[in-house]
Amino acid sequence: MRVVLAPFIFLIHLPLQLINLAFWGLLIITFGLIKLIAPKWLCNQLLNPLMNCFLLWFGQVSVWFIRVFNNVRLEYNIAGELSTEHWYLIMANHISYLDIILMIQFAHGRIPPPKFFLKKELIWMPFVGLGAWALDMPFMRRYSQAFVAKHPHLRGKDIETTRKSCEKFKDQPTTVINFVEGTRFTPEKHASKQSRFECLLPPKAGGIAFTLAAMGELFTNILDVSLAYPDNTRHPMLEMLAGQMRRIVIDVQVLPVDNDVIGDYFENASFKARFQQWLNGVWAAKDERLKQILGS
């Protein structure tokens, strides 16, 4: 029955999700413009917390719509204690734009409001781009090695962006979210990158290592988050909008932050090798959990 109704559900559900995005996005952008002329103390004590609340409520309402239009089971598997008063670095896999909505909703009442590392192109996405800018989220521009070789002055620009963004996150408890694969998982990307992981793309170590170097003394824990849509692996976002989503799994492993993961990744060759080994170990364990969740 739901297959027959899918086009009609889509035509109702999509506009409601867009209205929700536009409503909270416009509120965040409006207060973001006020921040341009407001004193720093007012931003820290009033405007930023209020805008973070808008972000969290966007996630809550969006997931409420998902529950209304889908016969879906949301599973939260959390191995460890969480707090809204701590700083966290989240390392997550990336499957769909739906991941972002789910991570925002997951943060509500569990951990501090999230800050995402976003692709530069998303600055032009209606409501999302300016809203993320207003919330001080970093926009990253990734260059290929060939491009950097032709334009060496651009080397390290992403790292500099990370450093400046991390400085803003030190004022209040924050969750920094990094989709460590750098792009959404697809079978085509998995094959082209010759990934040794069955359910994941190879992790990119540089950005996460620099974030730890810049904020390691603040992070209470690293959260290894694994997202999965076991019954909707092809097009999760579209199937969710059409009422076809069946099960969503958010698996969270609470990891320690110690001296083994904090160091100079770009100048210390031995630390770089150790960090890559550690990250690949985390990714291998994540891959095993995802295989169990997906039943592969």
Secondary structure as UniProt FT lines:
FT   HELIX           2..35
FT   TURN            36..37
FT   HELIX           40..42
FT   HELIX           43..47
FT   HELIX           48..69
FT   STRAND          73..79
FT   TURN            84..85
FT   STRAND          87..92
FT   HELIX           98..107
FT   TURN            108..110
FT   STRAND          114..116
FT   STRAND          118..119
FT   HELIX           120..124
FT   TURN            126..127
FT   HELIX           128..134
FT   TURN            135..136
FT   STRAND          139..140
FT   HELIX           145..150
FT   HELIX           152..154
FT   TURN            155..156
FT   HELIX           157..168
FT   TURN            169..170
FT   STRAND          175..179
FT   TURN            180..181
FT   HELIX           187..192
FT   TURN            193..194
FT   HELIX           205..215
FT   TURN            216..218
FT   STRAND          219..228
FT   TURN            230..231
FT   HELIX           236..241
FT   TURN            242..243
FT   STRAND          247..256
FT   HELIX           259..261
FT   TURN            265..267
FT   HELIX           269..294
//
